Amino acid sequence: MQAWREELGAGTLHWRVVRSRIPGRFVAARGHRHPSQTAAREQTWDDVARVPALAHAAGRQAWLYVSLFDEGWPLAPSRVRAVSYHNAMHGRHVAWQSDLTRLHPDWVTVDRRGRRRQWGVVSLAYPEARRACVELWASLIGPTRFDGLFVCLRSQSRPADHADQFGFNEPVRADFLRRHGVDIRRDDFDVHAWRDLLGGYLTTLLGETRAALARDRRGLALGVARGDVHGPPRGNATLAWREWLNQGLVDHLVIDQHSSQCPSMRHELWPMHRGTGYLQSYLDDDGLPPLAEHLSAIYGPEAAGSGIQLFVARQWCERNPGTEAALRAISGVAGLVFGSFRHDNPGPVNRGDWRAGQVTRQRVSGTLR
């Protein structure tokens, strides 16, 4: 932690919850072992107790890092894994799935025909699904001294074939029918209104999470893609980030998150699936202005007038002091966010395989102010 402060300038730590703390099931094909399950068994210290204490002793904050759209998936048959896999190195023959979706598969977002699910992605149209998320996060952070909760929207789920493929669960159909008199499963419909409806459920969840955290005066931070839609691998659902700022639903907003690349080893995830039809996509900057222009003209002014702290994720970029200084100098930008793994583990990074040697420190992301 001292090294992160001195060598990376870390002012706040985002400590990622280890998967073994999330109720779920690890699965591996014959002859394989799930590395996360193995690592969990080897951990001999209580990170959620020690990390906040160490951070506070160093005059730093620590926020607990959880994922929203990363509930995992069942292990696919071998014939499917031969041509379609998360990552050839560590996600081809193993899987993990949370109890949230394993016990409630109907909560997983579905296509228009109701036949295909995007495993790992929960439809927030279900009030009980949102309640389950909030209750889980509250149970994780409640006994700890973490200063706040960082909810990341990165998803490792298989990308949709096209951007408007998923989001037709029954509560969405019923809500749209009530508001617009149109059945989205059967009739032509206003796709923009549907995308806004999907985005509205996330705004509702943020309000519910905010209320739960306020009881113990905990902060709420959110990590999202840059732009006005969720983007790959999820779809064109609206990101109403201006509304979040105006309503004070978050304390920190971290933009430019990236779901198609591993921030530690930089491996591409689901390389054979990219999807089409995105209004905005960080994969090729389609529909997005250059980052510095986006920050100067849009994000910076909005954040500066809201009192919300704006951060820019840089885990997927090579370090460049000049670029980083220029980004930090933009009005409204409170700091940058980095992952510590590549800094801490040059050996595995150089080998291109984090399994080939023991890593030295737990992966976190930290803000550079």
C-alpha positions as CSV (number, residue, x, y, z in Angstrom):
1,M,0.0,0.0,0.0
2,Q,2.9,2.3,0.7
3,A,4.3,1.5,-2.7
4,W,1.0,2.3,-4.4
5,R,1.1,5.7,-2.7
6,E,4.7,6.5,-3.5
7,E,5.0,4.9,-6.9
8,L,1.5,5.4,-8.3
9,G,0.3,8.4,-6.3
10,A,-2.8,6.4,-5.1
11,G,-5.2,8.6,-3.1
12,T,-8.1,6.2,-2.8
13,L,-8.2,2.4,-3.1
14,H,-10.9,0.4,-4.8
15,W,-10.5,-3.0,-3.3
16,R,-12.2,-5.7,-5.4
17,V,-14.3,-8.3,-3.6
18,V,-12.8,-11.8,-4.2
19,R,-15.3,-14.0,-6.0
20,S,-15.4,-16.5,-3.1
21,R,-17.2,-13.9,-1.0
22,I,-20.1,-13.8,-3.5
23,P,-22.5,-16.7,-3.1
24,G,-22.1,-18.8,-6.2
25,R,-20.7,-22.0,-7.8
26,F,-17.3,-22.7,-9.4
27,V,-17.4,-25.3,-12.2
28,A,-14.5,-26.8,-14.2
29,A,-14.3,-29.3,-17.1
30,R,-12.6,-32.6,-16.4
31,G,-8.8,-32.0,-16.0
32,H,-9.1,-28.3,-15.2
33,R,-9.3,-26.2,-12.0
34,H,-10.8,-22.8,-11.5
35,P,-7.9,-20.4,-10.6
36,S,-10.1,-18.1,-8.6
37,Q,-11.3,-21.0,-6.4
38,T,-7.7,-22.1,-5.9
39,A,-6.6,-18.6,-4.9
40,A,-9.5,-18.2,-2.5
41,R,-8.5,-21.4,-0.6
42,E,-4.9,-20.1,-0.3
43,Q,-5.8,-16.7,1.2
44,T,-5.0,-16.7,4.8
45,W,-5.8,-13.2,5.9
46,D,-9.0,-11.2,6.2
47,D,-8.7,-8.5,3.4
48,V,-11.9,-6.7,4.1
49,A,-10.8,-6.1,7.7
50,R,-7.2,-5.3,7.1
51,V,-7.4,-3.1,4.0
52,P,-9.5,-0.2,5.4
53,A,-7.4,-0.2,8.6
54,L,-4.2,0.1,6.6
55,A,-5.6,2.7,4.2
56,H,-6.9,4.9,7.1
57,A,-3.6,4.6,8.9
58,A,-2.0,6.0,5.8
59,G,-4.4,8.8,5.5
60,R,-6.2,7.2,2.5
61,Q,-9.7,6.1,1.8
62,A,-10.7,2.5,0.8
63,W,-13.9,1.7,-1.2
64,L,-15.2,-1.8,-1.6
65,Y,-15.3,-2.8,-5.3
66,V,-18.3,-4.9,-6.6
67,S,-19.6,-5.7,-10.0
68,L,-23.2,-5.3,-11.2
69,F,-23.5,-7.1,-14.6
70,D,-20.9,-9.8,-13.9
71,E,-22.9,-12.7,-12.4
72,G,-21.1,-15.4,-14.4
73,W,-22.5,-18.2,-16.5
74,P,-22.9,-22.0,-16.6
75,L,-20.1,-24.1,-18.2
76,A,-20.9,-24.5,-21.9
77,P,-20.7,-27.9,-23.6
78,S,-17.2,-28.8,-25.0
79,R,-18.4,-28.4,-28.6
80,V,-19.4,-24.8,-27.8
81,R,-16.2,-24.1,-25.9
82,A,-14.2,-25.2,-28.9
83,V,-15.3,-22.2,-30.9
84,S,-16.7,-19.7,-28.3
85,Y,-14.9,-18.8,-25.1
86,H,-14.3,-16.0,-22.7
87,N,-10.5,-16.2,-22.9
88,A,-8.3,-19.0,-24.2
89,M,-5.9,-18.5,-21.2
90,H,-8.2,-18.7,-18.2
91,G,-11.9,-18.7,-19.1
92,R,-12.3,-21.5,-21.6
93,H,-12.8,-24.6,-19.6
94,V,-13.9,-23.1,-16.3
95,A,-16.9,-21.1,-15.2
96,W,-18.5,-19.4,-12.2
97,Q,-22.1,-18.4,-11.7
98,S,-23.6,-16.5,-8.8
99,D,-26.5,-17.9,-6.8
100,L,-28.4,-14.8,-7.8
101,T,-28.7,-16.0,-11.4
102,R,-28.4,-19.7,-10.8
103,L,-31.4,-19.8,-8.5
104,H,-33.3,-17.1,-10.5
105,P,-32.5,-17.6,-14.2
106,D,-35.6,-15.7,-15.1
107,W,-33.8,-12.5,-13.8
108,V,-31.2,-12.8,-16.6
109,T,-31.9,-10.5,-19.5
110,V,-33.5,-12.1,-22.5
111,D,-34.0,-11.5,-26.2
112,R,-37.2,-10.5,-27.9
113,R,-38.4,-14.1,-28.4
114,G,-37.6,-14.9,-24.7
115,R,-35.4,-17.8,-25.7
116,R,-31.8,-16.6,-25.4
117,R,-30.3,-15.1,-22.2
118,Q,-27.2,-13.0,-21.8
119,W,-25.8,-14.9,-18.9
120,G,-24.2,-12.8,-16.2
121,V,-26.4,-9.7,-16.9
122,V,-29.3,-9.3,-14.6
123,S,-32.4,-7.4,-15.7
124,L,-32.9,-4.5,-13.3
125,A,-36.6,-4.3,-14.2
126,Y,-37.2,-6.9,-11.5
127,P,-37.6,-5.1,-8.2
128,E,-36.7,-8.3,-6.3
129,A,-33.5,-8.5,-8.4
130,R,-32.5,-5.0,-7.5
131,R,-33.3,-5.7,-3.9
132,A,-31.1,-8.8,-3.9
133,C,-28.2,-6.7,-5.2
134,V,-28.6,-4.0,-2.6
135,E,-28.9,-6.5,0.2
136,L,-25.8,-8.4,-0.9
137,W,-23.7,-5.2,-1.2
138,A,-25.0,-4.0,2.2
139,S,-24.1,-7.3,3.8
140,L,-20.6,-7.1,2.3
141,I,-19.8,-3.6,3.4
142,G,-21.8,-3.4,6.5
143,P,-19.4,-5.1,9.0
144,T,-16.3,-3.3,7.5
145,R,-14.7,0.1,7.8
146,F,-14.8,0.8,4.0
147,D,-15.6,4.4,3.2
148,G,-17.9,3.6,0.4
149,L,-19.0,1.2,-2.3
150,F,-17.6,1.3,-5.9
151,V,-20.1,-0.4,-8.3
152,C,-18.5,-1.2,-11.6
153,L,-20.6,-1.9,-14.7
154,R,-17.9,-3.8,-16.5
155,S,-19.2,-7.1,-17.7
156,Q,-17.2,-10.2,-18.7
157,S,-20.3,-11.8,-20.2
158,R,-20.5,-13.0,-23.8
159,P,-21.2,-9.9,-26.0
160,A,-24.6,-9.6,-27.6
161,D,-24.7,-10.4,-31.3
162,H,-26.3,-7.0,-31.9
163,A,-26.6,-4.1,-29.5
164,D,-30.4,-4.2,-29.1
165,Q,-30.6,-8.0,-28.7
166,F,-31.4,-8.2,-25.0
167,G,-33.7,-6.4,-22.7
168,F,-37.2,-7.9,-23.3
169,N,-38.0,-9.4,-19.9
170,E,-41.6,-9.6,-18.8
171,P,-41.4,-6.5,-16.4
172,V,-39.9,-4.5,-19.3
173,R,-42.7,-5.6,-21.6
174,A,-45.3,-4.7,-19.0
175,D,-43.9,-1.3,-18.2
176,F,-43.6,-0.3,-21.8
177,L,-47.1,-1.5,-22.5
178,R,-48.4,0.5,-19.6
179,R,-46.6,3.7,-20.7
180,H,-46.9,3.5,-24.4
181,G,-49.6,1.0,-25.2
182,V,-47.3,-1.2,-27.3
183,D,-46.2,-4.8,-26.7
184,I,-42.4,-4.8,-27.4
185,R,-42.5,-8.6,-27.8
186,R,-45.1,-8.5,-30.6
187,D,-45.4,-5.0,-32.2
188,D,-43.1,-2.4,-33.7
189,F,-42.1,0.0,-31.0
190,D,-40.1,3.2,-30.3
191,V,-36.6,1.8,-29.8
192,H,-35.3,5.0,-28.2
193,A,-38.1,5.0,-25.6
194,W,-37.2,1.3,-24.9
195,R,-33.5,2.1,-24.4
196,D,-34.4,4.9,-22.0
197,L,-36.7,2.6,-20.1
198,L,-33.9,0.1,-19.7
199,G,-31.5,2.8,-18.5
200,G,-34.1,4.1,-16.0
201,Y,-33.9,0.8,-14.1
202,L,-30.2,1.5,-13.4
203,T,-31.1,5.0,-12.1
204,T,-33.7,3.4,-9.8
205,L,-31.1,0.9,-8.5
206,L,-28.7,3.8,-7.8
207,G,-31.3,5.5,-5.8
208,E,-32.1,2.4,-3.8
209,T,-28.4,1.7,-3.2
210,R,-27.8,5.3,-2.2
211,A,-30.5,5.1,0.4
212,A,-29.1,1.9,1.9
213,L,-25.6,3.2,2.1
214,A,-26.7,6.5,3.6
215,R,-27.7,4.8,6.8
216,D,-24.0,4.4,7.7
217,R,-22.9,7.5,5.8
218,R,-21.1,5.5,3.1
219,G,-20.3,6.9,-0.3
220,L,-21.3,5.5,-3.6
221,A,-19.1,5.5,-6.7
222,L,-20.0,4.1,-10.2
223,G,-17.7,2.9,-13.0
224,V,-19.2,3.2,-16.5
225,A,-18.2,3.3,-20.2
226,R,-17.8,6.7,-21.7
227,G,-20.8,8.0,-23.6
228,D,-24.5,7.9,-23.3
229,V,-25.1,4.1,-23.8
230,H,-23.8,1.1,-22.0
231,G,-21.9,-0.1,-25.1
232,P,-20.2,-3.4,-25.6
233,P,-20.9,-6.1,-24.5
234,R,-24.4,-5.1,-23.3
235,G,-26.2,-2.8,-25.7
236,N,-27.7,0.6,-26.3
237,A,-29.5,1.0,-23.0
238,T,-29.2,4.7,-21.9
239,L,-26.7,5.8,-19.4
240,A,-28.4,8.7,-17.8
241,W,-25.3,10.0,-16.1
242,R,-26.4,13.6,-16.2
243,E,-29.4,12.7,-14.2
244,W,-27.3,10.9,-11.7
245,L,-25.2,14.0,-11.2
246,N,-28.2,16.3,-11.0
247,Q,-29.9,14.1,-8.4
248,G,-26.7,13.5,-6.4
249,L,-27.0,9.8,-6.7
250,V,-23.3,9.1,-6.8
251,D,-20.3,10.7,-5.1
252,H,-17.7,9.6,-7.7
253,L,-18.2,8.8,-11.4
254,V,-15.5,6.8,-13.1
255,I,-15.8,6.9,-16.9
256,D,-14.0,5.1,-19.8
257,Q,-14.4,1.6,-18.3
258,H,-13.7,-1.2,-20.8
259,S,-15.4,-4.6,-20.8
260,S,-13.6,-6.2,-23.8
261,Q,-10.1,-6.4,-22.4
262,C,-8.5,-7.7,-19.3
263,P,-7.0,-4.8,-17.4
264,S,-4.3,-7.0,-15.9
265,M,-2.9,-9.0,-18.8
266,R,-4.6,-7.0,-21.6
267,H,-6.0,-10.1,-23.2
268,E,-9.1,-9.7,-25.4
269,L,-12.2,-11.2,-23.9
270,W,-14.6,-13.1,-26.2
271,P,-12.4,-12.3,-29.2
272,M,-14.7,-14.1,-31.7
273,H,-17.7,-12.1,-30.6
274,R,-17.8,-8.3,-31.1
275,G,-21.4,-7.4,-31.9
276,T,-22.9,-4.8,-34.2
277,G,-25.3,-1.9,-34.0
278,Y,-23.9,0.2,-31.2
279,L,-24.7,3.9,-31.1
280,Q,-21.4,4.4,-29.3
281,S,-18.6,2.0,-28.9
282,Y,-15.3,2.4,-27.1
283,L,-13.9,-0.5,-29.2
284,D,-13.4,1.8,-32.2
285,D,-14.5,5.1,-30.8
286,D,-17.6,5.0,-32.9
287,G,-20.0,7.8,-32.0
288,L,-17.6,9.2,-29.4
289,P,-15.4,12.4,-29.6
290,P,-11.7,12.1,-28.5
291,L,-11.3,11.6,-24.8
292,A,-9.8,15.0,-24.0
293,E,-12.4,16.8,-26.1
294,H,-15.2,14.8,-24.4
295,L,-13.9,15.7,-21.0
296,S,-13.4,19.4,-21.8
297,A,-16.6,20.0,-23.6
298,I,-19.1,17.7,-21.9
299,Y,-18.1,15.7,-18.8
300,G,-15.9,18.3,-17.1
301,P,-18.5,21.2,-17.1
302,E,-21.3,18.9,-16.0
303,A,-19.2,17.5,-13.1
304,A,-17.8,20.8,-12.1
305,G,-21.3,22.2,-11.6
306,S,-22.6,19.1,-9.7
307,G,-20.2,18.7,-6.8
308,I,-19.6,15.1,-8.0
309,Q,-16.0,14.0,-8.4
310,L,-15.2,12.8,-11.9
311,F,-12.4,10.2,-12.6
312,V,-11.1,8.7,-15.8
313,A,-10.2,5.0,-16.0
314,R,-6.7,4.3,-17.5
315,Q,-6.2,0.6,-16.7
316,W,-6.2,-0.2,-20.4
317,C,-3.6,2.3,-21.5
318,E,0.1,2.3,-21.3
319,R,1.5,4.9,-18.8
320,N,2.3,8.2,-20.4
321,P,3.1,11.1,-17.9
322,G,2.4,13.8,-20.5
323,T,-1.1,12.4,-21.4
324,E,-1.9,11.8,-17.8
325,A,-0.9,15.3,-16.7
326,A,-3.0,16.8,-19.6
327,L,-6.1,14.8,-18.5
328,R,-5.7,15.8,-14.9
329,A,-5.5,19.4,-15.9
330,I,-8.9,19.4,-17.5
331,S,-11.4,21.3,-15.4
332,G,-13.8,19.0,-13.6
333,V,-11.5,16.0,-13.6
334,A,-10.7,15.0,-10.1
335,G,-8.2,12.3,-11.0
336,L,-7.3,9.1,-12.9
337,V,-7.9,5.5,-12.0
338,F,-5.3,2.7,-12.5
339,G,-5.0,-1.0,-11.8
340,S,-2.1,-2.0,-9.6
341,F,-1.5,-5.5,-11.2
342,R,0.7,-4.5,-14.1
343,H,2.8,-2.3,-11.8
344,D,3.2,-4.9,-9.1
345,N,3.8,-8.0,-11.3
346,P,6.2,-7.3,-14.1
347,G,7.2,-11.0,-14.3
348,P,3.7,-12.4,-15.2
349,V,3.1,-9.4,-17.4
350,N,6.3,-10.0,-19.4
351,R,5.4,-13.7,-19.7
352,G,1.9,-12.9,-20.7
353,D,0.5,-15.4,-18.2
354,W,-0.4,-14.5,-14.6
355,R,-0.6,-18.2,-13.7
356,A,3.1,-18.8,-14.4
357,G,4.2,-17.2,-11.2
358,Q,2.9,-16.0,-7.8
359,V,1.5,-12.5,-7.9
360,T,2.8,-10.2,-5.3
361,R,-0.2,-8.1,-4.3
362,Q,-4.0,-8.2,-4.5
363,R,-5.4,-6.4,-7.6
364,V,-7.0,-3.1,-6.8
365,S,-7.6,0.1,-8.7
366,G,-6.6,3.4,-7.2
367,T,-7.3,7.1,-7.9
368,L,-4.5,9.4,-8.8
369,R,-5.4,12.9,-7.8
